[in-house]
Amino acid sequence: MKNRWYKDAVVYQIYPRSFCDSNGDGIGDIKGITSKIEYLKDLGINAVWLSPVYKSPNKDNGYDISDYRDIMDEFGTLDDFKEMLEKFHKNGIKVIMDLVVNHTSDQHKWFQESKKSKDNPYRDYYIWRKGRGKDGKKPPNNWTSRFMGPAWEYDEASGEFYMHLFAKGQPDLNWNNPKVRQEVADICNYWFEMGVDGFRCDVLTYISKPDDLPDGKFNLGLIGDEHFTIGPNYHKYIKELNEKSWSKYDSFIVAEAIGTGLKDAVALTDENNKELDSLFHFDLANVDAILQFIPKKVDLVKFKKIINDRQNLPATTWNSNYYENHDQPRSLPRLADGGDLMEAGKMLAVSLLMIKGTPFIYQGEELGMTNCAFKKEEMIDVMATQIMGMFHKISPLLDNWAYKVMLKRARDHARTPMQWNGSENGGFTTGKPWMVVNPNYTEINAEKEQSDENSLLNFYKKVIHFKLGNEIAINGNYIEYLKKNKNLFVFERRLENKSLFVICNFKNKDIKFALPEEINYKNCELKISNNKDAGKLESCVLKPYETRIYELEY
Ligand code: NOJ
């Protein structure tokens, strides 16, 4: 059977606000993206995912949409978008949009109507309920927003609350209303007809809520998840959307699947179920934290087990793999062990691109961009400000602690502008950037790395080039070796009598590698390594962060 296109894709995620500013207003935009298509083509990727570019008041940087069919003023126009799409396609790069339909912005006309009165035809597009308590001013249940505090906002005019699982400017849509589901299918079809190739679906696992909205249990500081993560009608609604829209196009649908485990992954992505093509799980996102926020050292054995479990799901499912995105701090400080982070970056690139599934690279990851030493007031994202604000309310004595936690975990780290060159603001803008540029742009930037043969950027190009079109890298079975080894990640991708044998030293020190006895190859060729002295596949001592890919024949 022919592979679906996304199985041979390397996707690059663009966070438009921070990618490239074409008009000097300090905010990245569509024309800026278009101007960098050559860079992306040279990198070798063949698909991009754009974080939201739709009209939005930006309470959550575009994840609060006020018009699903138009482009945010700051980013440009629909014509700019069409021009960009055409240029991407001309260069063999597919375009995946972000689909944010668990909630809209409170500025969306549906919500504006919905707020007008209880009998407005749009009232039932959202989740409105009477409050509890004598005066009805207590929220309808105890669920919390993912950004902390109650998941409900009181509306004086109608005397009812509306639900918002994120910020209060992001009211949740009522998917139990068939009109809402039809609207979502129509939005997808609108963009497909324009030529887009797929969607990354924002918090899609939260869309179905039970009508009676029962109180929830306390779980990792949040309340209510057990009722709305893959809620009662989830599968029905997704199958319906698949039938009305997604399956009509040669599309790639990957959903953010927060709070789901291995069994859910099969139910959601098994191709026989006709729901999603793939999902993003969160198991690796928290390997360096306790309760999401308290930093801890990564345990490589656990890290490998998470990957191994997902790699061994039935062949009728498909993984999407990532270390970074716009919601996570940068991967180098999280997953590496100090020392030469550029070498660590090469090793991480190999581990990410060589496991089975579609890899997602986040803008700047290919350069080794790092977290930023923010001052408190420089962290401006809604998550950081709400969390620091909440701890301040509990006690100002917690201010410093909350600031330190956010310095490790804030989403702002991933959102500092792309570092294009060593000129002012890293070449991102000629104006005043909307958020601070990481001062290390003078050292870490695309222009510098382009001209350095040994740079991380040039290494990424090699690995991407090697992976795309490589049948073993696409379909080879995943076999893990040295599972209990705390320093090395070693695996093979096997297809008939050929395989790719991959070694990654996760440590910043020399580590002994013992060739597993069962590896008895006939031929062996070293394809890629960050150690120019690497020899044939045998027991050896690996350098700090050394990585190797061999092609074997049995
Ligand atoms: C997940 C997105 O990735 C995140 O950036 C956003 O804040 C929430 N969903 C709400 O849309």
Boltz pocket constraint, residues with backbone or C-beta under 6 A from the ligand:
constraints:
  - pocket:
      binder: B
      contacts: [[A, 60], [A, 63], [A, 64], [A, 100], [A, 166], [A, 202], [A, 203], [A, 256], [A, 326], [A, 327]]
      max_distance: 6.0
